[in-house]
Amino acid sequence: MKKTKNSSLHKCIIYSALVLMIAALPTYNLISKEINKPWLQGLDANQLYVLVESDNTKDIIVNYRIKDDETYQDMTSSTKFYRKTSFGGNTYVHRILLDNLEYGTEYEYWIDNKEKFKFRIPNKEGEFTFANMGDNRSGTKFWRKVITNMGTENPDFMVFNGDLAYKKEYNYWIDEFFVTEAQTVFTQYPFYNAPGNHEGWNDNTEAFTQSTSISQEPRPYYSFERGDALFLILNTEVAVGSNSQQWKFAEEQLKHTDKKWKIVVFHIPAYSSGAHGENKAMKLMTEKIFEKQGVQLILTGHSHYYQHNLVNGIHHMVIGGGGSGLATPTKASYTVEQAKKYHHAIVNVNSERIKFTVKDIDMKVIDDFEIK
């Protein structure tokens, strides 16, 4: 009898402890176990999106304020909309819009009183800096180092040239792109991506990346302005022919901007010597639109090396050393510089010039030039 009584008492204690534990659990939305940090997207003027992966559709609330200013009132914003991934379970990527932010100001933000993160809204006018890379897929060992290097540059934002994951499936995004080092960098620096042929344009690409638009409709290509530059983020995974909507969009955006610098980003290069080589469709768009509208700089990837090509006044950059197995470039008549190395670019832009610097995985400069 005594043994039974003690056993019953033991079960009662365990049950009570479980009840207390369950009662103590938060009722707010849970962040996914796969991507356990938020990331920043869609920086446009003085607004951006915080993206958070979750296992359900309940609103996620982001708290934010000017960093290190305890007198400044905390602000909150909640889920504006979300997109579902192709994961077998329920996985949703929420978009929380933070708008009307102060230019040239650093903010801190947090979710559910957890870890605090920070970001900076660039100045409205004047000089800015961005980091650039392409083709990290399938090369996590080197990608971890490349993205860490990019973070140490303290850019205003990052621009990616596609092929972030080897395949479109959810697990490839998680295993190859959202590595721990990248997740940490993405909490602070927003990035834009021109989709590559490996991740493609599909449910997962639409879920994990966000354009500058506040519309809930996914936008495969878009533009934004920063300082004295117009950026055109195009998509070689949807129609690019002369009768396509993307062709018309690109032409209109470039034709009507008053910005001095015109920078175009897409995955498959028009001009590239070695590996995948040139692309007829993008050469046609270059000749008919980019050259006529005064584009100075084009950022691409696809071939896994660094190559600086200059054709009819446009600097065609192949920045394809983000982690994937390297290929060997071959020098063409239009090639200025090239290297078979893992690398990233850091680009500083002001009203007088674009300063373009390429660094290898050891942060040694392998090319450095200016566009004026």
N, C-alpha and C positions, 0 to 999 in steps of 0.2 A: 504493500500500500504506500509506503513511504517513497519507493522508487517511482510509482505512478504519479504521486503528487508533485515530486520534483520535476518529472518529465513534463507535466502539464504546465507547471510554473515556467519552465524553460521555453516552451512553445509560446506561452503568453508574452514573455519578454521579447522574443523574436518578432512576433506579430506586431507588438506595440512599436518596436523600432522601425519595422517596415512602414507602418502607417505614418510615423513621423517623417521618415525619409521621403515618402511619396508626397506628403503635405508640403514639404519644403521645396519640392521641385518647382522651377519657374513655369508660369503658364504662357510665357511669350513664345514666339516662334523660335525653333531650334535651327542653328546653322548646321549645314551638312558636315558630316565627318570627313568628307573627301576634300573639300576646300574650306578650311576652317578660318580663313581670314577674308575680309571684304577686299574688293579691288575697284579701281577707279576707271571710268570710261566717259566718253562723250564730252570732254572739256570743250566748251564753246563760250567765248567771251567770259562772263563771270558766273558761269554755272557748270556743274558736272553731275554725273551719276555715280552713286555708290552702288556697286553690284554685290549681292549676297546670295549664295546658294543655300537653299533650305529644303527640308523634307516635306513642307506643306505650303499652303497658299495664304496663311494668315499674315496680315501686315507685319512688316519689320520696321521698327522705329530706329532711326539714326539720330543721335544727339550730337550737336556740334556747337563750337564757339571759337572766337578768336583765341589763338594759342597764348597761354600764360597771362591771360587777362581775366582774373577772377571776378572782376566787377562787371564784365560783359555778360549779359543775360544769355543763358543756354537756349539754343534753338533746337527744334525737332522737325523731322520730316519723315513721312512713312511711305510705304510701297506705292509707287505710282502705277506700275504694272509689272508683270512677270512673264517669263517665257519658260516653257517646259523643255527639258532636255530629252534625249532619246534613251536615257538610262532605264533599265528594266523596272526599277522601283519608282517612287514618286520623288522627282528631283526638279526643283524650280529655281530659276535665277531671278531674284527680285531686283527691280530698279527703283532706287530711292533718289529723287532729284533734289539737289541742293542748289538753290538759285539766289539771285540778288546778293551774291557774295562780293566782298570788297576787293578791288584790284590790288595787286602787290601785297597781299596779306596772307599770313600763314594761319591755318585753322587746325584744331584738333577735333577728332570725332570718335565716337564709341557707340557700341550697341549693347544694351542691357547691362550697363555698368561694368562691362568687361574691359579688356585691354584697350588703351587709347592709341589712336593712330593720328597721323598728321598729313596735311597736304598744303600746297601753296597755290594761290591764284596768281598767275603772272600779271605783270603790269599791262594796262590797257594799250599803251603805245610803247614804242622803243624796242630795245634789244631783248632777245630771248634765245634760249638754247634748247635743242632737242637731241635725243639720242636715237640711233637707227640701227636696226639689225634685221636679218632675214634668215629663214631656213634653220631653225633650231631642232626640228623634228628628228626623232630617232637618235639624238645625240645628247642625252641628259648629262653625261659626265662633263662635256664642254659647255653645254648650255648653262649649267649651274654657275660656272665661272664667268661666262660672258654676261649674264644678267646681273651678277654681282658687280662686275666692272662697270656696267652701265649705271647702276645705282650710285656708285661712288662719284660719278660725274655730276650729280645733283642737277639734272636737266629740269626744264619746266614741264616737259612731257616726253613721251617716247612714240616712235613710229615704227611699226613692224611691216615687213615686206612679204608676209605670208609663209605658208608651210610651218605652222606652229605645232602640228601633230601629224603623224604618219598616215593615219586614217581618220575618217569622220566620226568613228564610234567614240562614245563617252569615255571609255577607259583610256584611250590614247591621249585625249586632252588632259586627263588627270595625271597620267603617268609621265607624259613627255613635256607638257607645257606648264602645268601648275605644280612644279616642283617646289619644295619648301623655300628655296632662295628666291624664286620668282614671286611666290605669294607674298613674301615680306616686302619686296620692292614695289609690287603692284598696290600695296596699301597706301603708298605715298605718291607714286608717279602715274598719272593716267596714261594709257596707251591707245593708239589707233592701229588698226590692222587692215591691210589690203589682202583679202583671202587668197591662199595658194591652192594649187591643184590637189594637194594631199588632204587638207582639212575640208576643202570645198566650200560650197555655200549651201547650208542645210540647217536642220533644227538645232544642232549643237553649236555651229558657228553663230547662228542668230541668237542663241541663248547666252553664250559666253562673251560676246562682244556687242557693243552698243554704239550706234552712230551718234552724231550730235543732235539728231532730231528728237523732239519731245513726243513725236507720234509713236503709237504702239505698233505701227506697221514696220517690219524690218526693212532697212534700206541697204541694199547691196553696195551702193556707191554714194558718196556724199562729199561735201566740201566744208571748209571752215577757214576763218581768217585769224591771223595772229600777228600783231605788229604790222610790219610792212609786207607781209607775205600772205598769199592765198595758197592753201593746200587742197589738192584734189585727190581724194582717195578712191581709186577705181578698182574694178573687180574683173579679173580675166577669167573668172569662172561662170560668168553670165555673158550674154551676147555683147560683142564689141564692134560688130560690123557697121558700115556706114548708114544702114537703115535702122539701127538699134536705138533704143531709148538712152542707153548709156553714151553713145556717140553724141547724140543731141545734147544731153546733159553736160558733157565735158566741154563741148563747143560753146554753149551758152554761158557757163560759169567763167570760162577764160575770157570770153569776148566782153563781158560786162564788168569785170573787176577793175578797180582803179589801183590795185596793189602793185608795187614795183616788182616784187619777186613772185614768180609763179612756179610752184613746186608740185610735181605730179608723182603719185605713188601707185604702183601696181606690181603684181608678182612676176609675170613672164616678160622678160626684157625684149625690147625691139632690137637692140644691138648688144650682142654678147658673143665672144669668140672662145670656143671651147665648150665641152659638156653639151648642154642643150642647144647652144648656138642662138641664132636670130629667130625672130617670130614675125611672119609676114603680116598678120593682122595688126599687131602693135606698131610695126613699121609704117603701115598705111595710116593709122591714126596719128602717128608722130608727124608724118609728112603733111597730112591734110589739116591737122588741127594744131598740134603743139608747136611746130615750127612757125606756122602762120600767126599764132597768137602770142609768140614771144616767151614761151616757157624756157627757163634757164636750167632747171635741174629736174632730173627724173630718177627716182629711187626704185630699184627692183631687186629681185632675188633669183630663185629658181636654180641657177647654176651655183654650185657650192664652192665659191672662191670670191676673192675681191678683184674687181676690174673697174677701171675708170676709162670710159670711152667718150670721146668728144666728136659729135657729128652735127654739122651745120649750126654750131653755136650752142647746142644743148649738151650738158654734161649728163651722160647716161651712166649711172652708177649701178653696178651689180654688187650688192651687199648681201652675200649669201653664205657667210661663215659663222652662223649662229650656233652651230653644234652638229649639224649633219655631217656625214663622211665627206671629206674634201675631194674636189675634182681638180684637174689640172687646167688652168687657163692657157689659151694660145693667143699670141699677140697678133692682132689685126692691124690694118693700116690706120684705123681710127683709135687704137688703144694708146692711152697715155701712161698708165701704170697698172700693175696687176700683182697679185700675190696668192699663193696657195696656203692660206693661214686662216685660223679662226679669228674673228674680228668683230668689231662694232664701229660705228661712226658717231662722232659728236659734232653737231652742226650749230654754229653761232651765227645769228642773223641780226643785222641792224640796217639802217637806211642806206648805208654806204656799200656794204658787201655781205656776201655769204662766206663764212670761213668753215671749210670742211676738213675735218681731221679724222683719219682712220687709225685705230689702234688694234694691235694683236692681243692675244689672250694674256700676254704678260705686260700689257699696257704700254708697249713700245710703239711709237709712231711709225706706220708703214707708208703713209701718204698724207700730204698736207697741202692744200691749195685754197685759193680764194676766187670767188666769182664777183666781178665788179661791173 
